[in-house]
Amino acid sequence: MFTEYGEADSTPAPEKAFQELGQLPFWDFLDAADEGKSPQGGLESALYEHLVTDKDLCRNAVKLLHDKYFPDHRHELLLLEAGLADATFDGFGHPPHVRIGDGFKRRRTLARAKVHRQTMAGICGTAATGAESIVVSGGYRDDEDYGDEIIYTGQGGREETTKKHYKDQELTLGNAALVTSFATGRPVRVIRGSGGDRQHSPATGLRYDGLYRVEEYWSQRGESNFLVWRYRLRSIERFDKQAAINIARSTPSGNAAPGRKETSTQRIIRSTKVADYVKKIHDFTCQVCGLRIETPTGAYAEAAHIKPLGQPHNGPDEIDNVLCLCPNHHTAFDFGMLIINDDRTVTQRGSTPHTYRLREISGHTIKTQYLAYHRNHHDQ
């Protein structure tokens, strides 16, 4: 605890506490200690045995140390450091007793606090359950950090010593875990390290920055011409949840090159009018299967961009790049399990392949070039 939380120039220095402990009757001296120096030896073994069996005594000891030597640190974090925090945690979501913005000096402490349980790897999780957390610390040159939006590079394919790529990354381990998180929508904890983007990273150590959702993933050739996996994550803490109220009745012009709006961060500007126009003109009916979902507040459908808006795709936010789909076929389309051919036949891949005919109506025509881009992207 003193090593982790004691400041180098703090008063009292960690050694003073051990000098005081040396005055206690249960300190077992190995040899005489010079005045003003830390005593050699340690607490009697009987006291350690008692501490092992009596967690309440341990918590009291942590409280006494906190009150006297660490008043600027939260008591709960010291309990986490000592392994004494009473909390059940399945590994997902906000960890107990940890707040957004909490700082940690090293990876070992992150692991003990269950913020990021891996002490080396940047991704913690499995393909079966999804990713619990990632560390963004400038480990990959291709990483992009816009604050509430991150483009994160997957793990693997590099020499441990030189950090140079020598082979393609594979969709296994942590990379597969992030794909599972994309499929389930389960949020991922993001920790930023001091080696990352200067604007959004801590000056020293590591910092817990809250929950993000994986919105997209893709593969591409990196700077060394080896395949890397990339993931777009967006903070769920800062979503603007207010839906647009007034929808234009005329065909919206959209945006051929959607820009980034700069506040304290940058994000893709999406036109609500474009999505709403496409859904309304199709009467909220899926263009693949013809399903129209009724809800207590009206019909529901989803707008799917054929060529994604963000990097590296840079698709346009225009009606000829948007489909009206049901949630199931939207998900299948995003995963590449549903492709649309130039003749507008729709092929559903997987264990139960199926062929549809894309529903098209007057007033909404999609461009063949975007369909080709989608097919090529998912056939890599």
N, C-alpha and C positions, 0 to 999 in steps of 0.2 A: 504494500500500500504506500509506504514512504517513497519507494523507488518510482512508482507510477504517478502519484499525485503530489509529492513534495516538490516544490519549486527550488531551483538551484540557489537562489538568493533569498529564500524565505527565512523567517525567524519564528520559531526555532528551527534550526536545521535538523534533519532526521537523526543525526547522531545524538542530539540532546535528549530525545525520547529514550534512547537506549541507555544513556547515562542515568536517567531517572529510574528506568527499570532495574538498573544495577543496584539501586538502593533498596529494592524490595527483598523481603526475606526468602522468596522462592526463586531467586536468581542463583543458578549453580555456576560458581566461578571456576574456570580452568586455571587461571593464574591471577595475580593481583593486577588491578587496573590502575594505570597512572591517573592522577587527578586531571580532570578535563578531557579525558579520552574515553572512547567507548569501551566498556568492560568486555573482556574476553569470556566466552562461555555462552550461556543461554538459559532459558526458563527450564525449571526442573521437569523431567519427563512426566512426572505424575500430573503436573498441570496441563501438559499437552494432551495426555490421555483424557483428562477431565473435559477439556475443550472439545475433543473429538465427539464425546458422548452427549455433551450439553450444548445444544445449538443456541439456547436462550442466553447462556453465559457468553457465547461467541458474539451474539448480536449486541449484548451490553458492552462488550469490549470494543466493538467497532464504534458504537455510539460515543463512548468515552474518548476514543481516539479522534473521532470526527469533531466533537465539540472543542477539543483542546488544540488539535493540530491542523484540521482541514475544514474550518468554518466556511470557506468559500466554495466547497464542493457539496453536492447533494448527498445526503445520507444514503439514499437508495443506491447510488452508483458505487459507494464503498461496500455496501452489502453485496452487490453483484460481483465486485472485485474479489471479495472474500468467499464467494460461493454460498452466501447465506440468504439470498433473496427468496422469499416465499412466493412463488408464482409458477403456474403451469403455462407452458408455451409450446405450441406445435411447430414453431419455426417460421410461420407466415404472418404477415402483418406487422404492426408496431410491436417491438419487443417490450416486455414489462419494465416499468421504471425508467425507460429511456425516452427522451423527448427529441423532437426534430431540432437540430442545431447543436446537440451534445457533441463535445469533442473528445477524442481519444488519442493518446500519444502513440500507440503502436497496435499492430494487428492482433497481438496476443490478448490485449484488453478487449478489443472488439469481439473476439471469440468467446471470452468469458462472459461478456455481457449479452451474448447471443444475438448481437447485431449482425455479425458476419462470422459464421462458425469456421470458415476456412482460414487458416493462417498464411497460406501461400497463394492459392488459386483466387482469381478475380471473380469467379462465379460460384456460388454455393447453391446446390440443388441437384436433382436427378431428373432423368427423362420421364420417370413414372409420376413424380409429384409436382414437378415444375421448379423454377428457380426461387429460392428464398431471398437472395440478395446478390448485389454486384458491387464491386469497388471500381470507381472511375478515378484513375490516378495517372493518366498520361502514359500508360503502358504501351498503347498502340498509336502510331502516327495518324491513323485514319479516324480516330475518335473525334467527334464534334460535340461540344457542350454549349447549349443555348440557355442553360438554367432550367426552365421547366420542360425542355425537350432535349433529349440526348440521342445521338447516333453512336451506338456502342459496337465495338468490334469483338467478335468471339475469341475463344481461346484456342491455343494449339498451333502447330505448324512452325514453331520457332525454336532455335537453339537456346537452351537455358542460359548459357554464358554470354553469347554475343547478342542475343535477342533478334537475330536475323532469321527471316523466313527461309525455310529450305524445303517445305512441302505444303500441299493444300491442307487447309483446315477441314475437319470432318464434322458431320452433324451428329456428334456423340457427346456424352458427359454434360458439361455445363452448357454447351451450345444447344444440345437437344433439350435441356431443361428450360431454356428461354423460349424455345418453340412451343413447348407444353404450356408455358405461361401465356403465350400469345393465344393458344387455342382455348384455354380455360378462362382467360381474363383475370386471373388471380394476380394481385399487385405484387411488385418486387421492391424490396428495400434498396435504396441507393445510398452508398457511402462515397463521399468524395475525399481524395487524398491530396496532399500538398503538391504532388507532381502534375496535377491536371491543369485545366484552363485557369489562368490567373484570375479572371473576373469572377468565376463561380466556385473556386476551390479555397480551402483554408490555407493560411500562410504556413502552418506547421501541422503535422499529425494528420488525423482523419476526422471527418465530421459526418454524422448521420443526417441525411437530407430528406428523409421521408419516403413515401410510397409512390412508385411509378408503375404505369401499365405498358406492357409491350404491345405496340400498335401495328407493327409491321416487321417482317424480316426478309432478307434476301441474300444471295451470294453474288460476289463479283471478284474480278481480278484485282489484287492489291498492287501496291507500288513495286513489289518484287515479282509480279506476274504470277503469284500463287493465289489460289482461291481462298477467300476469307468470307466468313459469315458476319452479317451486320444486322443490327436491331435498332428500331426506332422506339424509344420509350418516352412517355409523356407523364408529367406529374399529375396525380389525381388530387393533390391538395389545392391546386390552383385552377381547376376547370371552371370555366364560365358556364353555369348550368342553366342560365336563363335563355329560353328559346325565343327566336324572333317571333313577333306578334303579327306584324303587317307583311303580307306576302304580295309581291307584285303579280298582277294578273297577266301581264304581257310576257312574251318570251324574253328571258333575261339574256343580256349580252355575255355574262360570265367574264372570264379572265384567261387569256391565252398563256400568260406567264405569271401565275400567282406569286406575289412577292412575300417578303417577310416584314412583319410589323414590329418595329423596335420600340420596346418600353425599357424595362430592365433586362428583358430577354428578347429573343426573336422566335417567331413561330409562323407557320404557313397560314395565310389568310384564305379561308374557305368561304365561298358564297353560299349562304343559306338559300338564297333565291334559286340558284341552279338546282340544288337537291330537291327543293320543294316543288319546283316546276315539273321535274321529271316524274316524281311520285304522283303528283296531281294529274298530269296528262294521261298516266296509265291507270288512274283511279286506284292507286295503291295496290296494284295487282302485279305479281311476280312475272317478269318477262320470260322466265324459263318454264315454270310449272303451272302458272295461272292461278296460284293461291292468293286469295285476298283475306287478310286477317282482320277480323272485327274485334275492337276493344270497347270498354265502356265509354271511352272518350272519342271514339271514332276509329277509322281504318288505320292500319299500321303497315308500313313497308320501309325498306332501307335503300338508300342511294349508294351505289358502289362505283367508284372510279375505276375505269378499265386500265388505264395507264396511271399509276399512282402519282400523287402530286409532289411528294417530297423527293429529295436527293436519294439515289442517283437517277431517278426516273424523270422527274421534272415534267410530269404530265400536266395538261391544261385543265383548269376548273371550268369546263364548258359542257353544255348539254350533250354534245356529240361524243363525250368521253365518260358518260354516266349511264348506268343501268338502274332500273327499278327492280329490286329483288326481295324475296322473302329472306328472313334471317338465316335459314338453313343454306340456301343457295348462295347467299352473300358470303358466308363462311367458306363454303366449298370453292367459290370463285377466288377468294383471297389466298387460299391454300394451293391453288392450281389444280384442284381435283375436279374443276369444272372449266372447260375451255370452249370457246366459240369460234367456229371456223368461218372462213370468208363467205361461204354460202349461207351463213346464219344457222347452220345445224349446230346443236349444242351437245357436246360429249361429256358425260359424267364418268369420271374414272373411279377406280377402287374395286372393292370386292363385288359390288353389284352395279356393273356398268349400265348406262342407259343413254338413249339418244332423244333429244328434244328438238323442237323447232323454235327459234327465238321469236317471241311476239314483238312485232313492230307496228307502229301506228303513225298516221300522218301527224306531222308536227314534231316528231322526234326521230331523227336519223343519227345513227352512230357511225363513226369512221372506221373503215376496215383496217387502217394502219394501226389503230390502238389495239384492236383485237389481235393483230399479228404480234405486236409488242408483248402483249400478255402471254400468248402462247410461247413465244421464244424465251421469255423470262423464266417461265416455269418448266421449260424443257432443257434448261442448262444442265 
